[in-house]
Amino acid sequence: RWQTMQDYGLDRLYAERYADPAERHARMQAQCQQWAERFDPMSLVVLAHAAEQFDVRAQLAQLRCKLWFAVCSTDKIFPPDPETTALLSALHIPVRQQLIDSPYGNMASGIEWRDLQAPIRWLLDPQI
């Protein structure tokens, strides 16, 4: 879990919150431990299996709603992908794509939420 949380950007977030490296390490360790105590490890197996078996790309043309797709510039888990950008640009529905320029990787959408208010408003507004 430690490596995953680092890949998600937790180390960057905690570096800004806790100047002392020992305190930062202890807090990250505590968060990883809390997660491990609450999380069912078999759910990761189920999620991995689903990800390997299901490819949504063939079904994108069936979408009939607005789509907002956001990805972070520093996401190591799901990095920006030109193929995905091209697939979404070819859809015949209103699509907005956003590259979140943030050092927080996979956690950016939760940390940078203030910068995402306008696209979320667009997505949820039935008049637009």
C-alpha positions, 0 to 999 in steps of 0.5 A: 500500500505504501508504494501505491500511496506514493504513486497516487501522490500522497508523499507530495501532499504530505511534504507540503503539510509536514516539514519534518520527514520523520513526522511525514513518514509516520503519518503516511505509514499510519494512513496506509495501516488504517487503509489496510485494516479496513480494506478487504484485500480480495476486492483488489483481486476482483477489481484487477479481474474486472479491469482485465476483462472489460474494455469500455472502448467498444461501447463508447459510441453508445453514450448519449450524455455529456462526458467530462474526462479529466486526467492529471499531468503527473498521474503515474497510475492513469497517465494522459494518453493520446489514444484516449484523447482521440477516442473521446474527441471522435464521439458524437456527444458533447465532450470536454477533456481536461488535463489537470496540471497538478503535482498530486498525481492520481489524487489531484481531482480530490485535492484540486477540486476548486479548479474543477467546479466549472467543468462539473457545473457544465456536466451537471447542468441539463440546460447546457 
